[in-house]
């Protein structure tokens, strides 16, 4: 059980990434028409995709630690 504090921080950060993804998605859906008018909708969709990928990678890493018995 090396770096237990680091792994706890990793889990908390991963949860916050999912919360940010949910919040950003709700915000983008709410103002999508305005973002499309100023040609910024694609940038926010790209940010949502990147945030999703970061969250999934974090979840995969945590799952791998659990599977290896390190967590």
mmCIF file of the C-alpha atoms, coordinates in Angstrom:
data_MODEL
# 
_entry.id   MODEL 
# 
loop_
_atom_site.group_PDB 
_atom_site.id 
_atom_site.type_symbol 
_atom_site.label_atom_id 
_atom_site.label_alt_id 
_atom_site.label_comp_id 
_atom_site.label_asym_id 
_atom_site.label_entity_id 
_atom_site.label_seq_id 
_atom_site.pdbx_PDB_ins_code 
_atom_site.Cartn_x 
_atom_site.Cartn_y 
_atom_site.Cartn_z 
_atom_site.occupancy 
_atom_site.B_iso_or_equiv 
_atom_site.pdbx_formal_charge 
_atom_site.auth_seq_id 
_atom_site.auth_comp_id 
_atom_site.auth_asym_id 
_atom_site.auth_atom_id 
_atom_site.pdbx_PDB_model_num 
ATOM 1  C CA . UNK A 1 1  ? 0.000   0.000  0.000   1.00 0.00 ? 1  UNK A CA 1 
ATOM 2  C CA . UNK A 1 2  ? 2.497   2.581  -1.147  1.00 0.00 ? 2  UNK A CA 1 
ATOM 3  C CA . UNK A 1 3  ? 1.410   6.176  -1.729  1.00 0.00 ? 3  UNK A CA 1 
ATOM 4  C CA . UNK A 1 4  ? -2.013  5.759  -0.135  1.00 0.00 ? 4  UNK A CA 1 
ATOM 5  C CA . UNK A 1 5  ? -2.477  9.515  0.173   1.00 0.00 ? 5  UNK A CA 1 
ATOM 6  C CA . UNK A 1 6  ? -1.643  9.967  -3.495  1.00 0.00 ? 6  UNK A CA 1 
ATOM 7  C CA . UNK A 1 7  ? -4.246  7.401  -4.500  1.00 0.00 ? 7  UNK A CA 1 
ATOM 8  C CA . UNK A 1 8  ? -6.885  9.016  -2.303  1.00 0.00 ? 8  UNK A CA 1 
ATOM 9  C CA . UNK A 1 9  ? -6.131  12.339 -3.971  1.00 0.00 ? 9  UNK A CA 1 
ATOM 10 C CA . UNK A 1 10 ? -6.405  10.587 -7.366  1.00 0.00 ? 10 UNK A CA 1 
ATOM 11 C CA . UNK A 1 11 ? -9.869  9.243  -6.449  1.00 0.00 ? 11 UNK A CA 1 
ATOM 12 C CA . UNK A 1 12 ? -11.071 12.640 -5.216  1.00 0.00 ? 12 UNK A CA 1 
ATOM 13 C CA . UNK A 1 13 ? -9.744  14.329 -8.362  1.00 0.00 ? 13 UNK A CA 1 
ATOM 14 C CA . UNK A 1 14 ? -11.484 11.728 -10.510 1.00 0.00 ? 14 UNK A CA 1 
ATOM 15 C CA . UNK A 1 15 ? -14.804 12.343 -8.764  1.00 0.00 ? 15 UNK A CA 1 
ATOM 16 C CA . UNK A 1 16 ? -14.383 16.089 -9.302  1.00 0.00 ? 16 UNK A CA 1 
ATOM 17 C CA . UNK A 1 17 ? -13.619 15.476 -12.994 1.00 0.00 ? 17 UNK A CA 1 
ATOM 18 C CA . UNK A 1 18 ? -16.939 13.655 -13.346 1.00 0.00 ? 18 UNK A CA 1 
ATOM 19 C CA . UNK A 1 19 ? -18.721 16.464 -11.495 1.00 0.00 ? 19 UNK A CA 1 
ATOM 20 C CA . UNK A 1 20 ? -17.086 19.060 -13.763 1.00 0.00 ? 20 UNK A CA 1 
ATOM 21 C CA . UNK A 1 21 ? -18.085 17.035 -16.819 1.00 0.00 ? 21 UNK A CA 1 
ATOM 22 C CA . UNK A 1 22 ? -21.689 16.888 -15.619 1.00 0.00 ? 22 UNK A CA 1 
ATOM 23 C CA . UNK A 1 23 ? -21.764 20.600 -14.809 1.00 0.00 ? 23 UNK A CA 1 
ATOM 24 C CA . UNK A 1 24 ? -20.115 21.618 -18.073 1.00 0.00 ? 24 UNK A CA 1 
ATOM 25 C CA . UNK A 1 25 ? -22.498 19.415 -20.052 1.00 0.00 ? 25 UNK A CA 1 
ATOM 26 C CA . UNK A 1 26 ? -25.532 20.946 -18.375 1.00 0.00 ? 26 UNK A CA 1 
ATOM 27 C CA . UNK A 1 27 ? -24.173 24.462 -18.956 1.00 0.00 ? 27 UNK A CA 1 
ATOM 28 C CA . UNK A 1 28 ? -23.375 23.829 -22.623 1.00 0.00 ? 28 UNK A CA 1 
ATOM 29 C CA . UNK A 1 29 ? -26.814 22.319 -23.249 1.00 0.00 ? 29 UNK A CA 1 
ATOM 30 C CA . UNK A 1 30 ? -28.474 25.290 -21.547 1.00 0.00 ? 30 UNK A CA 1 
ATOM 31 C CA . UNK A 1 31 ? -26.702 27.915 -23.659 1.00 0.00 ? 31 UNK A CA 1 
ATOM 32 C CA . UNK A 1 32 ? -25.933 25.914 -26.806 1.00 0.00 ? 32 UNK A CA 1 
ATOM 33 C CA . UNK A 1 33 ? -27.820 28.301 -29.079 1.00 0.00 ? 33 UNK A CA 1 
ATOM 34 C CA . UNK A 1 34 ? -25.804 31.274 -27.856 1.00 0.00 ? 34 UNK A CA 1 
ATOM 35 C CA . UNK A 1 35 ? -22.536 29.376 -28.202 1.00 0.00 ? 35 UNK A CA 1 
ATOM 36 C CA . UNK A 1 36 ? -23.470 28.346 -31.719 1.00 0.00 ? 36 UNK A CA 1 
ATOM 37 C CA . UNK A 1 37 ? -24.199 31.953 -32.661 1.00 0.00 ? 37 UNK A CA 1 
ATOM 38 C CA . UNK A 1 38 ? -20.698 33.037 -31.655 1.00 0.00 ? 38 UNK A CA 1 
ATOM 39 C CA . UNK A 1 39 ? -19.084 29.886 -33.122 1.00 0.00 ? 39 UNK A CA 1 
ATOM 40 C CA . UNK A 1 40 ? -17.808 28.551 -29.785 1.00 0.00 ? 40 UNK A CA 1 
ATOM 41 C CA . UNK A 1 41 ? -19.974 25.440 -29.438 1.00 0.00 ? 41 UNK A CA 1 
ATOM 42 C CA . UNK A 1 42 ? -17.361 23.185 -31.057 1.00 0.00 ? 42 UNK A CA 1 
ATOM 43 C CA . UNK A 1 43 ? -14.680 24.352 -28.609 1.00 0.00 ? 43 UNK A CA 1 
ATOM 44 C CA . UNK A 1 44 ? -16.853 23.484 -25.609 1.00 0.00 ? 44 UNK A CA 1 
ATOM 45 C CA . UNK A 1 45 ? -17.817 20.124 -27.090 1.00 0.00 ? 45 UNK A CA 1 
ATOM 46 C CA . UNK A 1 46 ? -14.113 19.387 -27.567 1.00 0.00 ? 46 UNK A CA 1 
ATOM 47 C CA . UNK A 1 47 ? -13.448 20.368 -23.941 1.00 0.00 ? 47 UNK A CA 1 
ATOM 48 C CA . UNK A 1 48 ? -16.242 18.036 -22.830 1.00 0.00 ? 48 UNK A CA 1 
ATOM 49 C CA . UNK A 1 49 ? -14.742 15.159 -24.839 1.00 0.00 ? 49 UNK A CA 1 
ATOM 50 C CA . UNK A 1 50 ? -11.285 15.786 -23.369 1.00 0.00 ? 50 UNK A CA 1 
ATOM 51 C CA . UNK A 1 51 ? -12.674 15.966 -19.838 1.00 0.00 ? 51 UNK A CA 1 
ATOM 52 C CA . UNK A 1 52 ? -14.544 12.719 -20.452 1.00 0.00 ? 52 UNK A CA 1 
ATOM 53 C CA . UNK A 1 53 ? -11.352 11.010 -21.642 1.00 0.00 ? 53 UNK A CA 1 
ATOM 54 C CA . UNK A 1 54 ? -9.424  12.231 -18.595 1.00 0.00 ? 54 UNK A CA 1 
ATOM 55 C CA . UNK A 1 55 ? -12.182 10.948 -16.307 1.00 0.00 ? 55 UNK A CA 1 
ATOM 56 C CA . UNK A 1 56 ? -12.293 7.551  -17.989 1.00 0.00 ? 56 UNK A CA 1 
ATOM 57 C CA . UNK A 1 57 ? -8.505  7.233  -17.828 1.00 0.00 ? 57 UNK A CA 1 
ATOM 58 C CA . UNK A 1 58 ? -8.592  8.064  -14.125 1.00 0.00 ? 58 UNK A CA 1 
ATOM 59 C CA . UNK A 1 59 ? -11.291 5.465  -13.534 1.00 0.00 ? 59 UNK A CA 1 
ATOM 60 C CA . UNK A 1 60 ? -9.312  2.883  -15.491 1.00 0.00 ? 60 UNK A CA 1 
ATOM 61 C CA . UNK A 1 61 ? -6.184  3.608  -13.449 1.00 0.00 ? 61 UNK A CA 1 
ATOM 62 C CA . UNK A 1 62 ? -8.074  3.230  -10.178 1.00 0.00 ? 62 UNK A CA 1 
ATOM 63 C CA . UNK A 1 63 ? -9.652  -0.006 -11.444 1.00 0.00 ? 63 UNK A CA 1 
ATOM 64 C CA . UNK A 1 64 ? -6.180  -1.308 -12.405 1.00 0.00 ? 64 UNK A CA 1 
ATOM 65 C CA . UNK A 1 65 ? -4.855  -0.526 -8.907  1.00 0.00 ? 65 UNK A CA 1 
ATOM 66 C CA . UNK A 1 66 ? -7.769  -2.387 -7.320  1.00 0.00 ? 66 UNK A CA 1 
ATOM 67 C CA . UNK A 1 67 ? -7.251  -5.360 -9.650  1.00 0.00 ? 67 UNK A CA 1 
ATOM 68 C CA . UNK A 1 68 ? -3.537  -5.479 -8.836  1.00 0.00 ? 68 UNK A CA 1 
ATOM 69 C CA . UNK A 1 69 ? -4.347  -5.383 -5.124  1.00 0.00 ? 69 UNK A CA 1 
ATOM 70 C CA . UNK A 1 70 ? -2.488  -2.131 -4.596  1.00 0.00 ? 70 UNK A CA 1 
ATOM 71 C CA . UNK A 1 71 ? -5.514  -0.219 -3.372  1.00 0.00 ? 71 UNK A CA 1 
# 
